[in-house]
Amino acid sequence: MSMPDLLLMELNLMEKTKHKTMDIIQLLLAEYQHEAETTRKFLALVPEDKYDWAPHEKSMKMEHLATHLADIPSWVNLALKTDELDFAVAGFGPTSVSNTAELLSILDKSVSAGKAALENAKEEDLNGRWVLRNGDQVLADYSKYETIRHSLSQTSHHRAQLGVYLRLLNIPLPGSYGPSADSQSF
């Protein structure tokens, strides 16, 4: 095989590989959308008459857990549009809701903000630093990508907690990543 033929083969291989390169923003958007849809199914099941209930004295009240879960998708927007969150300056407190419609509205606004931020992001935006602090105490120091991944992990974590709450109240659970004991659909 001649040198020009080898170079042409190499160029063809490089071109094919380039098309197979994954776009991390698109992958994050797909995962974000799936997590939002699954979270919506769980939040829709939260009984309004159990907002003040918790399975244990050390556990969050149902309303606090549910509103926190509904707010987590907004962290993507926070990560991409700011460089830090300082609890000593911004404060943090649970949001109060009266009904399921208000709870789902928080989720919808959070998802919309996070999705828009991701859709407008460039891959290099994911490299910046993002810090969570309480005054001088640094609680987390992540890349913006790691902050987004952390928010997705937090969504799964707190949704699983909510699933335990719902199970203890004998409320059938939807599947998250496949069937549940109560729902065989994906």
ABEGO torsion letter per residue (X at the ends): XBAAAAAAAAAAAAAAAAAABBBAAAAAAAAAAAAAAAAAAAAAABBAAAAABBABAABBBAAAAAAAAAAAAAAAAAAAABABBBAAAAEBBBBBBABAAAAAAAAAAAAAAAAAAAAABBAAAAABBBBBBBEABBABBBBAAAAAAAAAAAAAAAAAAAAAAAAAAGBBBBBAAEBBAABABX
